[in-house]
Amino acid sequence: MGVVVVEASEKSGALITASLALEQGRSVFAVPGMPGSWAARGTNKLIKEGAKLVEGPEDILEEILPQVPLLKREKEKPKDPLENLLLEFLREGPKHVDEISRFLKKSPQETLGILLKMELEGLVKELPGKVFLIAG
């Protein structure tokens, strides 16, 4: 759906990739870099030219969620038993990802993957500090 450029000099291959993404009608996102840094000139130029500035994952989600086919964004009960278990756990209130990981007996990386999928489906919402709650 899009390309995120994190760091690119003025003659970077990442800029070619961004250009090809635009030709294909895809979104281009760029993480701003330190002004004056050779490694940030390309990303900062992309932002000047209209790429979406990215300061966090919510900036990307805000842009792409409307483009996601209504996968399962209607708040139906998930078919995955693990997701159902997680929703039951979150009914008690917002929980930090570490607490959720311990509850699910999964690594934080695995848990974040599950939570991202559920967020895209409109089932959970992330608050600052990696705290999650049921989307409402």
N, C-alpha and C positions, 0 to 999 in steps of 0.2 A: 504493500500500500504506500510505502514511502521509504526514504533514505534518511538516516541520521548521520551527519558528518560531525565527528567529535573534534578532530584536529586535522588541519590541512594547510600546507604552505601554499604559496601563490601558484605553483606549477604542479600541484598534487594530483595523483590519480583519483583521489576522492572527489575532486572537482569535476572530473570527467564523468564519474559515476553519477554525481548530482545532476549534471547536464543531461545525461541519458534518462535519468528518472523523470526530469521535467518533460522531455520529449515524449515519454510514455504516459504523461498525465498523472504522475505520482507526486506525492507531497515531498518537499525537501525541508528537513529540519537541520539546524546547526547549533552546536553548543558554543557560546562565545568564549573567546580566549583572551589572554592578557594583551592589552593594547601594546603594539610595538614588537611583539614576539613574532619571529619568522614562522613559527609553527601555528600561529593563529591567524595569519593574514588571509588565508583562504576561507576559513570559517567566518571570520568577521565580514569579509567581502560578500559572502553568500547572504548573511543577515541584511547587509545594506541593500542587496538586490532583491530582498523580499522573502528569503527563507524564513521559516518559523523559528524564532528564538526558543531554545530549549534550556530550561533551568532545572527541570525535573520530569519524571515520567508523566505527570499529569498534563504537561504541555502537549505531549504526543497523543495521549488518550483523548484529550479534548478535541483534537483535530480528526483522529481516525474513527472514534466511536460512531459518529453519525454515518460513516461510510461502511461500517460493518453490517453485512446483511443481518436482519433481525434474527441472528443465529438462534439464540434462546434468550434474548434480552428481556422478553416478557418474563415476569417473575414467577415462572412455574417451578414446582418442586424439582430439584435436580434428580437425575436418574442414578447418579453416582452415589453409592452408599457413604463414601468418605465425605462428600460434599454435604450430604444430609446430616451426618454426624457433626460436621463443623458448624453448620447452621444452628443445630441444637445447642452447641457449646456457646455460640455467639449470642443466643437469646438471653443469656445471663448478663450481657453488656459488652462494651468494647474490650478487646483483648490485644495485647502486644504480640507481635509475630513470634517472639521467643516462647511466650506462654502457649500460643497455638501449636508451635512445633513440639513442645513437650507433650501436650495433650494428644496430638496425632502420632507421636513417636516417629517424627520425620525430621530431616535436616531443615534448617532455615531456608536453604535454597529450594528444596522440594516444596516446602510449605508456601513460599512466595510464588512458585509456579502455579500451585493450586489456587491460591488467592487471586492471582492475576486473571486466571481463566474465569473464576467466579465473578470478578469485578467486570470483565468484559460481558458476562452474561447478565449483569445488573443485579447480582445477588448480594454482593458485599461492597463496602465502600472503604477506602483507605483514608485515614486521618493522618495529620503530621506525626512523625515519630514512629512510623510503621505500626500504627494501631489500626485495627480493623473492626468493623461493625456491620450488622445486617443493613443493606441498602433499604432506604425507606422512602 
